[in-house]
Amino acid sequence: MQQKTKNILKIILFCSIFLVLLLIFSLMMKPQKWFDEKLIQNRDARYVQMTEQPKDTIDVLNVGDSLATCTFSPMDLWRQQGYTGFNIGSDGLRMAESYYYILNACKNQKPKVLLIESLYLFRYSLGEDTQMLLSQPIYYRVPFLKYHNIWKALVEMPGVMIYHRGYTINDHVWSYDGPDNYLDLELEDKSQRMTFSWLNRMWFNRIRKFCDERGIKIIIYSTVSPLNYNRERIEAAEEFAREEGVDYIDLNQRIDEVGIDWTRDTNDAGDHMNYHGCIKVTAYLGEYLKEHTDLVDHRGDVAYRDWDEELVAFDQLVKDMDRISFADIYRQKKKYMKELKKRENKKRK
């Protein structure tokens, strides 16, 4: 009996020490510094950059998977309407993740609008989504676990992507030459559902409750994407928005209004928009926000001077990245680093 009690006490002591160490390591974490040094890229980068934004300066949040990341440019929204936005989307984003992305964004911000690109609402994997019920609340509260693999960037090399309020420029052009009536066809990709799972509805209801309590208007939209949308999926999104009592915009049935040119506005044959397409989608969303919200045009306000300054750097980067993406730059840098290592090895020999 005494031995059993000792074993239990040892377990409790071990768990206590482990939790204390986790807390200490989390307090020591400096994700903002790592982001600035390009050691945090891709999935976690926007999450971290959001925490660097000056308090109470972001009006519009945009969330979703890769379709959201490539179709909303905060700098162009600023140029066109004077609204401040941030793109907190992420490749392959899940609903559970997005809930905590939004919580993180609202720690120091009081946004008035949340834009939700609809495709990730259809994504469903029982195993992964169930696992996230446990993992995401822990990652949100214990940063060390979220950024524990930072060592990979330290061992390999810093990233090359430059984020402007969450948006990364991709000016690569790969035209879409499919049928214009793609909405009437069946989708080739069967990996995503045509309806919403109960888990996704649960997470959406949590997001909506959070937004309702803070007076944040939710707008669901389906961006232009022949490879991801057809009429069945759009009708499902429209019905979902109607049931939930939120606005819904489908851009796939407004191709002419948006001004999409299939010969130059997509970077991967109709899956995602490139920067040319992003400007047009952002402009359309901006006009919708102008007509359906009371957002304030901050252009000319000295408190937002940093947006004008960043716009200059953003426009220069657009010129520098004519017809290329950060993937092209990464391949070039990786090739250069390999050549450099070969030279160093030769010198040692």
Stockholm file with secondary structure:
# STOCKHOLM 1.0

chainA/1-349         MQQKTKNILKIILFCSIFLVLLLIFSLMMKPQKWFDEKLIQNRDARYVQMTEQPKDTIDVLNVGDSLATCTFSPMDLWRQQGYTGFNIGSDGLRMAESYYYILNACKNQKPKVLLIESLYLFRYSLGEDTQMLLSQPIYYRVPFLKYHNIWKALVEMPGVMIYHRGYTINDHVWSYDGPDNYLDLELEDKSQRMTFSWLNRMWFNRIRKFCDERGIKIIIYSTVSPLNYNRERIEAAEEFAREEGVDYIDLNQRIDEVGIDWTRDTNDAGDHMNYHGCIKVTAYLGEYLKEHTDLVDHRGDVAYRDWDEELVAFDQLVKDMDRISFADIYRQKKKYMKELKKRENKKRK
#=GR chainA/1-349 SS CHHHHHHHHHHHHHHHHHHHHHHHHHHHCCHHHHHHTTCSCGGGHHHHHHHTSCTTCCCEEEECSHHHHTSCCHHHHHHHHCCCEEECCCTTCCHHHHHHHHHHHTTSCCCSEEEEETHHHHCCCHHHHHHHHHHHHHHHHCHHHHTGGGHHHHHSCCCCCCCBTTBCCCCCCCCCCSCTTGGGSCCSCCSSCSSCCHHHHHHHHHHHHHHHHHTCEEEEEECSCTTTCCHHHHHHHHHHHHHHTCEEEESTTCHHHHTCCTTTSBSSTTSSBCHHHHHHHHHHHHHHHHHHSCCCCCTTCGGGHHHHHHHHHHHHHHHHTTTCCHHHHHHHHHHHHHHHHHHHHHHHC
#=GC SS_cons         CHHHHHHHHHHHHHHHHHHHHHHHHHHHCCHHHHHHTTCSCGGGHHHHHHHTSCTTCCCEEEECSHHHHTSCCHHHHHHHHCCCEEECCCTTCCHHHHHHHHHHHTTSCCCSEEEEETHHHHCCCHHHHHHHHHHHHHHHHCHHHHTGGGHHHHHSCCCCCCCBTTBCCCCCCCCCCSCTTGGGSCCSCCSSCSSCCHHHHHHHHHHHHHHHHHTCEEEEEECSCTTTCCHHHHHHHHHHHHHHTCEEEESTTCHHHHTCCTTTSBSSTTSSBCHHHHHHHHHHHHHHHHHHSCCCCCTTCGGGHHHHHHHHHHHHHHHHTTTCCHHHHHHHHHHHHHHHHHHHHHHHC
//
